[in-house]
Amino acid sequence: MIFLFTATFTILALSSLDQVDSSAYDTIASQSRARAKHEGPNVCALQYVMGTKKKYFSTCRNWNSICGKKPMILYECCPGYVKLEGKPGCSAVVPTDSIYCTLDLVKANITQRYANQCHLREKIKGPGWYTMFAPSDDAWEELDPATKAALVGSGKTKQYNALHYHMVNKRLLTKDLKNEMTLVSMNNKQSLYINHYPNGVVTVNCARIIHGNQMVTNGVVHVIDRVISVINQTIKDVIGNRDELSTLNMVAVNSGLHDQLGKPGHYTLFAPTNAAFDKINRQTLERMMSDKTVLEALLKNHLLSSVQCSEAIMAGSIYGTLEGSNIKIGCDGESLTVNGIKMVLKKDIVTSNGVIHLIDQVLMPDSAKQVMELLGKSQRIFRGMVSKLGLAATMDDIHKYTLLAPLNGAFSKKVMSMDQNLLKNILENHSLKYKVSLNEFYNGQLLETLGGKLLRVFIYRRAVCIENACIVRGSREGSNGVVHFMRSLIQPPQTTIYELLLKEGRFTIFLSLMESAELTDLLKQEGSYTLFAPMDEAFATLKEKDIALLKSDINALKAILLYHFTNGVFITGGLEGGVTNLLKTIQGNNLQVLSVKNSIHVNSEEVPEFDLMASNGVVHVVKTILNPQGPIKVTREDKGKPNKTNVTREQGNEHGKEHGRKHEREHGKEHGRKHEREHGREHGKEHGRKHEREHGREHGKEHGREHEEKPNKTNSMEESMEESMEGSMEESIEESMEGSMEESMEGSMEESMEGSMEGSMEGSMEESMEGSMEESMEGSMEGSMEGSIDESMEGSMEGSMEESMEESMEGSMEERMEGSLKKNRTKPMLQ
C-alpha cells in the first residue's frame, strides 16, 4: 500500500452517505482525482513541495506554485484505495476494520503502539461511534523531546489522556467539520478547535488533516500532521507568561486591550518579541508608549479577527487587521512570511481564543506614526527641504495638520536653485493648519496654509486637485494628521486673469478685442473660469483693417471671444487622459480638449502652455483663434483691381453690406431714369449706365463704409422695403411701361437691377452679377465692394447681366412687379 501524506476523503463512503452536503476539502479532493484520471481509476494528483514533507491535492490555484516553490507532481491512490498487481490505477478498496486495525493501514503505527500500551486498544477496537484525529508517524518523530516526554513518557495515564484528547465521541467526516467549530474531546471534555479553510485545508488545533475520511467499523479516522496538546490558555495568558513578550504585554496593558485578549474569540496575533521593539528608535518608542491611542492602533495592527494557522497558508493572501490596515501573509517553503518578509520566529502557538505567531519586527501602522514619518523614498527631497528650512519644528507645534507633499520629480533644477526664502514660502503653502482626509475634500473648498494662503480645491471625475497640483494615489493618515502626495509644486495665484495677461505682455490684441466687446470685466471679476487665451501671434495673419472688422460687430465679436471661456476651473491634471473632454463654453458650444502624456490640444490645436493660475480661474495659452463655426480665414485677392479685401466669416457685418447695396441701387437707378426721360431711350440707356457706375460706385462705397463701421444695427423689413421702393412705385411702373417690353427693360435700370438684385434675389442675383463684370461689376459691385464684398462677389460669378435681364422678361411686367412687391414684403434683405 502506498503511504499517503496528504489529506483525503473516502470516495466509497461519500457514495453511500450524503453526497449533497460537501465541503471545500471534498471539492479539492474531487479536483485532484479529475486531474489524475489519465493514470487510471481512483488515482489522485498530489503536489509535493520540494525540501519539505508537505503534500497537497492539486488545484487550479496552486498547480504551479506552493509557498513560492515549484512543486513536483505525484500520482497516488486516493484515500481508501490500493493498487492490485497487473491492474491499472488503484482498483482495490482498503478492507474496512476497526480504528485500531486501520491505524496500521494509514501509516499511524506509533499512535497504534501507544494505544496498545495505555490500554486504549480495547475501546478503539470494540464497538462505538468515534472520530479519531490520529498523528502520523512523522508527527511523533518531529515532536520535541520535552513535549513528547510530558505526553507519553510519564506513565500510562498520561498516554491514555493524550490519545483520548485526540478523540471525539461521535463520527465526524470532513464535511461535518465547520470553520471555527469547537468540539468536546473524550479527555475530560477538553476543547478541540476546528478550522476549515476555503483552500480545502482542515485543521484541528492547527494540525492539518493529511489523510481524511478513512471509514472504519466503529467511526472514522483522520490522520493529522502533528501531535496536539490540551489548550488551557488565552492570548492574554500567553503574552503575560512569556518573558520574551514583556514589552508587548506592556503595550496591551497601556492600550486598554489587555482584557479583550482574554475573552473568547477567534484571533491571530503576530506577536513582536522584545528584540523587535528594541529596533525602534527610543524617542519614538517613548512617544508611542505615552499615547494610549497610538498603542491601541499599534496592537490592533497585529491582530486578525480570524484564526490563520500556518498549515493553511499556501500562497500570499491579504488580510485586514483590527486596526483597519491590510497585511499580506504568505509562506516561503517551511517559513511563514508577513508582507513578504521572513519574520516569523515561532508559529502556531494555539490558544483557546486563537493562535499566536512570534515575529522579530514590529508592524507599525500609519495611525501610530507621525505625519513626517509617513514620507517615503518618493518624497525624499521634500522631507529634506522641510528639515533644512526649519519647517518641521513649526509642524510639530500643530496638534493636527495636513501635509501636501510633492513627489521628487517636482523639484527641478530651477526650483532647487531658487532663493531659499522664496522656496520656504512656497513649501509653507504645502502644509494646512488642520487635518483634511481625502474623503473630506469638496469642490470649491478653501484651505488655509501655514503660510497664510487660501488654496482652492477642484474635484473632477478621476482626480482631486489643489490649485494646479493633483493628488496621486497613496494618501496616508498618521496619529497627528494626514499626508497627500502631490504630482507637482502648488502655485497659489497672485493676480486675476486680467492682471496675469497684462503682465505677460503677449496678449495685447486679445485684451484690445475684449475691451471692444465690453468684456474686460469678465477678466477682472470674481469667479471660476477657464480661458484659452490667444497670444498676439494668433492674430498674425490679420491686418489692422481686419482687426477693425472684428471690432465692428460687438455681438459677433462677443460670440468668438466667449467661445474661449468656460465656467469652472479645468486644469490639465483634472482632464481625463486619452479621451476627448467636452467643455461647454460661455458662448454655448463645446470645446474638445484632449490630454495625452503631459500635453493638451483644444479643437485639435496644440496648447503650448497651460495651468497659469489666477485668483478667478486658470489660463491655457493657444496660438490660434478658436471659433465655434470653424477657423477665421482672412485672405486678400488681387484680380487687377486695387484694395479688394475678402473677409470670409460667419459672423460678418451684414448691416454695412446691406447699406452698400441699397445706395448702389438707388443712386444708379435715379440717374438712369432721369436721363432716359430727358434724352430718350438710347441716350437715357447710355447715361443710365454711366451715372450708375459713377454715382452708384461713389455713393455705394461711401455709405457702405459708413454703415459697416456702425456696429450692432440692423434694418427692419419695413425700412428695407420703404427705401428700396423709394422714388414711387407708380412712377417706376409708368416709366417702365413706355414703349415695348424690350425697350422698357433695356432703358430702365430699375427693372434690371430690381430683377437681378431684388426681385430674383434667390436665383437671378447670382446669375446676373457673374456675367456682367464689364458693366455691373465696375458699377454696382465696386460701389458696394467694401460693405457687401462677400455677397456680391459670390453672386456675381454665376450668370451674366444680359442673360438675367432676358430671362426676367419671360413674364409680364405686372406679374414681375407684383412678385417684386411680394418678395419685398415677405423676405428680409439678404442676411
PyMOL commands that set and color helices and strands:
alter all, ss='L'
color gray80, all
select helices_A, chain A and resi 11-16+24-35+37-39+99-105+109-117+121-125+137-142+145-152+156-164+174-176+235-241+243-255+260-262+274-278+282-289+292-300+310-312+366-368+371-374+377-388+391-396+408-410+413-416+420-428+438-440+497-504+508-516+520-524+536-539+544-551+554-562+572-574+654-708+717-724+729-736+741-747+749-759+764-771+776-783+785-795+801-807+813-826
alter helices_A, ss='H'
color red, helices_A
select strands_A, chain A and resi 43-48+55-57+72-77+81-82+92-93+130-135+167-168+181-184+191-196+202-204+207-216+219-224+267-272+303-304+317-320+326-332+335-338+344-351+354-359+401-406+431-432+446-448+454-459+464-466+469-478+481-486+529-534+565-567+580-584+590-596+599-602+605-607+609-614+617-622+633-636+645-648
alter strands_A, ss='S'
color yellow, strands_A
deselect
rebuild
show_as cartoon
